[in-house]
Amino acid sequence: MLAILALCSATAQAADGVRWFTLESAGSRTGYVRLERTEEAGGGTRVSEQVVLVLRQLDQTARVERHVILRRDSAGAAREFDYALDSGTVHENWHGKFAGNTLVLTPASGPAQRLELPDDTRFTPDRSELLADLRQTPDAAATLTVFDPARRSAGPLRVRRIDDATGDAATWMHLRSGGGAAGGGEDLWFDATGALVRLDAHVLGATLRWVPCSSDCDADIATPMDALRSLVVRSPVAIPAEFKHRTLRYQVSRADGATPQLAATPEQAVSYDGAHAVITVCDDCGAAETPAADELARYTAANAWVRSDAPEIRTLALNSAPRGARTDYRMQKLVEVVQRRMTGSIDLLGYADAVTALRSGAGDCTEFAVLLGALARAQGIPTRLVAGLAYSDNFGGHREVFGPHMWVQAWDGTRWKSYDAALGEFDATHLALAVGSGAPEDFERLLAQIPQLRIEKAGAVKAP
C-alpha cells in the first residue's frame, strides 16, 4: 500500500497558505490531506504535506500517515527535506540536506546515505507547482524527473494533457500521469488559476479521489478503505491440500481484454492462446535458466530492502547454517530462522526492509521474503524475490481466492528453486507475476494488473 501514499499533493495554496482535501473511495470518506506553504525568515519557503488514510485489512482498521516537509532558500533552491511514514510495520523517519546534486539522508536510526541525483530533479510535494511549466507550453506530453521519498530515488514522471471529458467550462487542464486508470497513475483537473479541482489516483484497481474541502477536513472518517477488495482473484474451484503438490494448470485472462503478463521460471511454464495465458506449475515444469554472471552478482548484492550487508543480518545468517553445506539444506535452515523470528503482528501495509523485519518480527509475506533473501545473500547464496499470487481457502474473509504473495528463489548452482517462509513451503498454487532483486519498483508494473486478472480454469494435469 505504499503506492497510495507515494502520491503527492496537487494543490495551489489558499490565502492563509493552507489547503485541505478529503480522500474518498467508492463514495465514502477514507482520509484527508493538509498542505501548507509558508514564508520563512530570510526569504526562504516551507512546503509541508500531511496525508492520512484509514484502511481496513484482516478485519482490523489501520491508520496510515505520511508527512513531507521541503525547505527552500531565498533563491528557490532545495535546502532540506524531511520525510516520515507510519504504515503498518513500517515506521520511517529521516532528514535530508542538499549539497548541490547530492542529498544526504540521515535516518532516525542507522547510518547516513548519500544520493547523487540528476541535475533536473524536482522535489516539491506540491503537484500544482510541479506541473506549472505545462501552462507555458503547447506540448501535449512531458517527462519530468521527480524525487520519490518513499523509494529514496529520482525517476521519470510521464504526464500528458488529454481532452477534458467532464464538460466543465471551469476546467483549464486535464492531465494524466503515470500508468493511467488501467495500471496506476493519476488523473488531475486544474482550473484557470492552476488550482486543483479534482484528483483521481488509481491504485490496484481502486480509485482514491481527492476533493477540495473548505477547512479542517480531519474530522471522523466515515468508512475505511478496503485494502483487500481489489487484491484478491477468485478461484474457479476449491483446491484441496492433497492437490497442491501435483502439477496444476490454470487459464488466466484479464477483464479489460489485455493479455496477462506472468513470469516464466523453472517451476512455471507460460504459454498464450490469444489473450489467455496458460500456466503450468510444478517443481520442474518450466524451462531451465542459465543466469549471466552480472545477474548472479545483482542477486547476491545487498540493496536498500534486502540488507544482507547489515551486521545483525550477517551474524544471524552465519550462525544459522554452515557455509559449506548444500544450498537446499542452508535455505531450509534459514526458512526456519525466519519463521522463529517473525512471530509478531501480521500486517498487510507497508514494505519494510530486512533489518526492520528482523527487529520488529512483524509483517506479512513481504517482510518474510526480504528477510529470507537477506539471510541467504549474507550466506553467499544468490536469491531473487518473486511477487505473485498464492491460493488460500480464507484470505482476510475472502474464501477460495488467490491473494498477493511474495516468496524467494535461490540459485543452487544449477537451477532456481523456490522457498516460502511465510506459508511454510512452495507448492503448485503459487503463480509468479514478477521476479526482481527486492526493490518495490521491480514488481509494481506487473502487480498493478492483479485487479484485472481472472482465473477461468484450474485443475490437475493427468500423468501421461
C-alpha positions in Angstrom: 0.0 0.0 0.0 3.0 2.3 -0.1 1.9 3.3 -3.6 -1.1 5.0 -2.2 0.9 7.4 0.0 3.6 7.9 -2.6 1.2 10.3 -4.2 2.0 13.9 -3.8 -0.4 16.8 -3.2 -1.6 18.6 -6.3 -2.7 22.0 -5.0 -2.2 25.7 -5.1 -2.2 27.3 -1.6 -5.2 29.2 -0.2 -4.9 32.7 1.1 -3.8 31.5 4.5 -1.2 29.1 3.0 -3.2 26.0 3.9 -5.3 23.7 1.6 -7.4 20.8 2.7 -8.5 17.8 0.7 -10.9 14.9 1.5 -9.9 11.5 0.3 -12.8 9.4 -1.0 -13.0 5.8 -2.1 -16.2 4.3 -3.6 -18.1 7.4 -2.4 -17.0 7.2 1.2 -14.6 9.4 3.0 -11.4 7.5 3.9 -8.9 10.2 4.8 -7.6 13.7 4.2 -4.7 15.8 3.0 -3.4 19.0 4.6 -0.9 21.1 2.5 0.7 24.2 3.9 3.0 26.8 2.3 4.7 29.4 4.4 7.4 32.1 4.0 10.4 31.6 6.3 12.7 34.2 7.8 15.5 35.1 5.4 13.3 34.8 2.3 13.0 31.0 2.1 9.9 28.9 1.8 8.5 25.8 3.6 6.0 23.4 2.0 4.6 20.7 4.1 2.2 17.9 3.2 0.3 15.5 5.6 -1.6 12.6 4.1 -3.8 10.4 6.4 -5.6 7.3 5.1 -7.6 4.8 7.1 -7.8 1.3 5.8 -9.5 -2.0 6.7 -7.4 -5.1 6.4 -7.7 -8.5 8.1 -10.8 -7.3 10.0 -8.9 -4.5 11.6 -8.7 -0.8 11.0 -5.3 0.8 10.4 -4.3 4.4 10.1 -1.5 5.2 7.6 0.1 8.6 7.8 2.7 10.3 5.6 4.4 13.7 6.2 6.7 15.5 3.9 8.4 18.9 4.5 10.5 20.7 1.9 12.5 23.9 2.7 14.0 26.2 0.1 16.4 29.0 0.4 15.7 32.6 -0.8 16.9 31.7 -4.3 14.4 28.9 -4.5 16.9 26.0 -4.3 16.0 23.0 -2.2 17.8 23.1 1.1 16.3 20.5 3.4 13.8 17.6 3.1 12.0 15.7 5.9 10.1 12.5 5.5 8.0 10.4 7.9 5.9 7.4 7.2 3.8 5.3 9.6 2.3 2.4 7.6 1.7 -0.9 9.3 5.1 -2.4 10.3 6.9 0.5 8.6 7.9 3.5 10.7 10.3 5.6 8.6 11.7 8.9 9.6 14.6 10.8 8.0 16.1 14.2 7.4 17.8 15.3 4.2 20.2 18.1 3.4 21.2 19.2 0.0 24.7 20.0 -1.3 24.5 20.7 -5.0 23.1 17.5 -6.6 23.8 15.4 -3.5 21.1 14.7 -0.9 22.5 13.4 2.4 19.8 11.4 4.2 20.1 10.9 7.9 17.5 8.4 9.3 16.3 8.4 12.9 18.4 5.3 13.4 21.2 3.9 11.2 23.9 5.4 9.0 23.5 8.3 6.7 23.1 7.8 3.0 24.3 9.9 0.1 22.2 10.1 -3.0 23.5 11.6 -6.3 20.6 13.0 -8.2 20.2 14.2 -11.8 20.5 18.0 -12.4 16.8 18.3 -13.4 15.4 16.6 -10.4 12.3 18.2 -8.9 11.5 17.9 -5.2 8.3 19.7 -4.4 5.3 17.8 -2.8 3.0 20.3 -4.5 1.8 18.9 -7.8 0.4 22.3 -8.9 3.9 23.7 -8.7 5.4 20.6 -10.2 3.2 20.9 -13.3 3.1 24.6 -13.6 5.5 24.6 -16.6 2.9 22.9 -18.7 0.9 26.1 -18.6 3.7 27.8 -20.7 3.9 25.2 -23.4 1.6 23.8 -26.1 3.2 20.4 -25.8 0.7 17.6 -25.1 3.2 15.5 -23.1 6.2 15.9 -20.9 8.6 13.7 -18.8 9.8 15.1 -15.5 12.4 13.8 -13.2 10.9 13.7 -9.7 12.3 12.7 -6.4 10.2 10.0 -4.6 11.0 9.9 -0.9 9.4 6.5 -0.4 11.9 5.0 -2.8 14.8 7.4 -1.9 15.5 7.9 -5.6 14.6 10.1 -8.5 12.8 8.8 -11.5 10.7 9.8 -14.5 7.1 11.0 -14.2 5.3 11.0 -17.6 2.5 13.5 -17.9 0.2 14.1 -20.8 -2.7 16.6 -21.5 -5.9 14.9 -22.6 -9.2 16.1 -23.7 -11.5 17.1 -20.9 -14.4 14.7 -20.7 -16.3 16.4 -17.9 -17.8 19.2 -20.0 -17.0 21.6 -17.2 -16.1 25.0 -18.7 -14.2 25.9 -15.5 -11.7 23.1 -16.1 -8.5 24.5 -17.6 -6.4 21.4 -18.0 -6.9 17.6 -17.5 -3.6 15.8 -17.1 -2.8 12.1 -16.8 0.4 11.0 -15.1 1.9 7.6 -14.6 0.2 4.4 -15.8 -3.4 5.7 -16.1 -6.5 4.1 -15.0 -5.5 0.6 -16.0 -2.2 0.4 -14.3 -1.9 3.1 -11.6 -1.2 6.7 -12.1 -3.3 9.8 -11.6 -5.9 12.0 -13.4 -5.8 15.6 -12.4 -8.1 18.5 -13.2 -6.9 22.2 -12.7 -8.8 25.4 -13.0 -7.6 28.5 -14.9 -5.6 29.7 -11.9 -3.7 26.4 -11.6 -5.5 25.2 -8.5 -6.5 21.6 -8.3 -10.3 20.9 -8.6 -10.1 17.1 -8.6 -7.5 14.2 -8.5 -8.2 10.6 -9.1 -5.4 8.3 -8.0 -5.7 4.8 -9.5 -4.2 2.3 -7.1 -4.5 -1.5 -7.6 -7.9 -1.4 -9.2 -9.4 1.2 -6.8 -9.8 4.9 -7.3 -8.8 7.2 -4.4 -10.4 10.7 -5.1 -9.0 14.0 -3.8 -11.8 16.6 -3.3 -11.0 20.1 -2.1 -12.8 21.0 1.2 -13.1 24.3 3.0 -11.0 23.6 6.1 -10.2 21.1 8.9 -11.0 18.0 6.9 -9.6 15.8 9.7 -13.0 15.1 11.2 -14.1 11.5 11.8 -13.7 9.3 8.7 -16.9 7.7 7.5 -15.7 4.4 6.1 -12.1 2.9 6.0 -10.9 1.9 2.5 -10.9 -1.9 1.9 -7.3 -2.7 1.4 -8.0 -6.2 0.1 -11.1 -5.8 -2.1 -9.1 -5.3 -5.3 -6.2 -7.5 -4.4 -7.8 -11.0 -4.5 -8.6 -13.1 -7.5 -11.3 -15.7 -7.1 -10.5 -19.3 -7.8 -12.9 -21.2 -10.0 -12.6 -24.2 -7.8 -11.6 -25.1 -4.2 -8.1 -26.6 -4.3 -7.7 -29.5 -1.7 -4.5 -29.7 0.2 -3.6 -33.0 -1.4 -3.6 -31.4 -4.9 -1.1 -28.7 -4.1 1.9 -30.8 -4.8 0.6 -32.2 -8.1 1.1 -30.5 -11.4 -1.6 -27.8 -11.7 -2.7 -25.9 -14.8 -4.5 -22.6 -15.0 -6.2 -20.5 -17.7 -6.0 -16.8 -16.9 -7.4 -13.7 -18.7 -7.9 -10.1 -18.0 -11.2 -8.3 -17.6 -10.1 -5.5 -19.8 -9.2 -7.8 -22.7 -5.4 -7.3 -22.5 -3.0 -10.2 -22.3 -2.0 -11.2 -18.8 1.7 -11.0 -18.1 3.4 -13.7 -16.0 6.9 -14.7 -15.3 8.4 -17.8 -16.7 10.6 -19.7 -14.2 11.9 -23.2 -13.8 8.8 -24.1 -11.9 6.3 -22.2 -14.1 5.7 -22.6 -17.8 3.6 -19.9 -19.5 2.0 -20.1 -23.0 -0.6 -18.0 -24.7 -3.8 -18.8 -26.5 -4.9 -15.4 -27.9 -5.5 -13.1 -24.9 -5.5 -16.1 -22.5 -2.4 -17.2 -20.5 -2.0 -20.9 -19.8 0.2 -21.5 -16.7 1.5 -24.9 -15.6 3.2 -25.1 -12.2 5.2 -27.9 -10.6 8.7 -28.4 -9.3 10.2 -28.6 -12.8 7.5 -27.5 -15.2 9.4 -24.5 -16.6 12.4 -24.1 -18.8 15.9 -24.2 -17.2 17.6 -20.8 -16.8 21.3 -20.0 -17.1 21.9 -16.7 -15.4 24.8 -14.5 -16.5 27.5 -13.5 -14.1 26.2 -9.9 -13.7 22.7 -11.3 -12.9 24.0 -13.5 -10.2 26.0 -10.6 -8.8 22.9 -8.5 -8.7 21.1 -11.2 -6.7 24.0 -11.7 -4.3 24.4 -8.0 -3.5 22.7 -6.1 -0.8 20.2 -3.3 -1.6 18.0 -0.9 0.4 15.5 -3.7 1.1 17.4 -6.9 1.1 20.0 -5.6 3.5 22.4 -8.6 3.6 25.3 -6.3 4.5 23.9 -5.3 7.8 26.0 -6.7 10.7 23.0 -8.2 12.6 21.8 -9.9 9.4 25.3 -11.3 8.6 25.8 -12.6 12.2 22.4 -14.4 12.3 22.9 -15.9 8.8 26.4 -17.2 9.5 25.3 -18.7 12.8 22.3 -20.4 11.3 23.8 -22.8 8.8 27.3 -24.0 7.8 28.6 -22.2 4.7 29.8 -25.4 3.1 26.5 -27.3 3.3 24.2 -27.9 0.3 22.2 -24.9 -0.8 18.9 -26.6 -0.1 19.9 -27.5 3.4 21.0 -24.0 4.2 17.9 -22.5 2.7 15.7 -24.8 4.8 17.6 -23.8 7.9 17.2 -20.1 7.0 13.4 -20.6 6.4 13.2 -22.0 10.0 15.1 -19.0 11.4 12.8 -16.5 9.6 9.7 -18.4 11.0 11.1 -18.3 14.5 11.9 -14.6 14.3 8.7 -13.4 12.5 6.2 -14.1 15.2 4.8 -10.5 15.7 1.6 -9.0 14.3 0.6 -9.7 10.7 0.1 -6.5 8.8 -0.5 -6.1 5.0 0.6 -2.5 4.9 4.0 -1.2 4.1 7.1 -2.7 2.7 9.8 -3.0 5.4 13.4 -3.8 4.8 15.1 -6.9 6.2 16.6 -5.2 9.3 13.3 -3.6 10.2 11.6 -7.0 9.8 14.2 -8.7 11.9 14.0 -6.2 14.7 10.2 -6.0 14.8 9.3 -9.6 14.0 6.1 -8.2 12.4 4.8 -8.0 8.9 3.4 -10.2 6.1 4.9 -12.3 3.3 6.8 -9.3 2.0 8.8 -9.0 5.3 9.3 -12.8 5.4 10.7 -12.7 1.9 13.1 -9.7 2.2 14.5 -11.2 5.5 14.9 -14.7 4.0 16.5 -13.1 0.9 18.9 -11.1 3.0 20.0 -14.0 5.2 20.6 -16.1 2.1 22.7 -13.4 0.4 24.7 -13.0 3.6 25.5 -16.7 3.2 26.6 -16.0 -0.4 23.6 -17.6 -2.0 22.1 -15.7 -4.9 18.4 -15.1 -4.2 15.7 -13.3 -6.1 12.3 -12.3 -4.8 9.1 -13.4 -6.6 5.9 -11.5 -6.4 2.6 -13.0 -7.5 -0.4 -14.8 -6.2 -1.0 -17.8 -3.8 -4.1 -19.7 -3.1 -5.9 -19.5 0.2 -9.2 -21.0 1.3 -9.7 -17.9 3.5 -7.7 -14.7 3.0 -8.9 -11.8 5.1 -12.5 -13.0 4.9 -12.4 -13.8 1.2 -12.8 -17.6 0.6 -11.2 -19.7 -2.1 -9.1 -16.9 -3.6 -5.6 -16.2 -4.9 -4.2 -13.3 -2.9 -1.0 -11.2 -3.4 2.1 -13.0 -2.2 5.9 -12.9 -2.2 8.5 -15.6 -1.8 12.2 -16.3 -2.6 14.0 -18.3 -5.3 17.6 -19.4 -4.6 20.3 -20.4 -7.1 21.8 -23.7 -6.2 24.4 -23.7 -9.0 22.2 -25.5 -11.5 18.7 -24.0 -11.1 16.5 -21.5 -9.3 14.4 -23.1 -6.5 11.5 -21.5 -4.5 11.3 -21.2 -0.8 8.3 -19.7 1.0 8.9 -18.8 4.7 5.5 -17.1 5.1 3.4 -20.1 4.1 5.9 -22.8 5.0 6.5 -24.3 1.6 6.3 -23.6 -2.1 3.6 -25.5 -4.0 1.7 -25.5 -7.3 -0.8 -22.9 -6.1 1.8 -20.2 -6.4 1.6 -18.0 -9.6 4.6 -15.9 -10.3 3.9 -12.5 -11.9 7.3 -10.8 -11.5 10.9 -11.5 -10.4 13.3 -9.0 -9.0 16.0 -8.0 -6.6 13.6 -7.0 -3.9 13.1 -3.3 -4.6 9.4 -2.4 -4.9 9.8 -0.9 -8.4 10.8 -4.4 -9.6 7.2 -5.6 -9.1 4.9 -2.6 -9.3 4.0 -2.7 -13.0 3.1 -6.3 -13.1 1.4 -6.3 -9.7 -0.8 -3.5 -10.9 -2.6 -6.0 -13.2 -4.0 -8.0 -10.3 -7.4 -6.3 -10.2 -7.9 -7.2 -13.9 -6.9 -10.8 -13.6 -9.5 -13.6 -13.9 -8.6 -17.3 -13.3 -11.1 -19.1 -15.6 -9.9 -22.6 -15.1 -7.8 -24.5 -12.6 -7.1 -28.2 -12.5 -4.6 -31.0 -12.1 -2.7 -32.3 -15.1 -3.1 -36.0 -15.6 0.0 -38.1 -15.6 0.8 -39.5 -19.1 
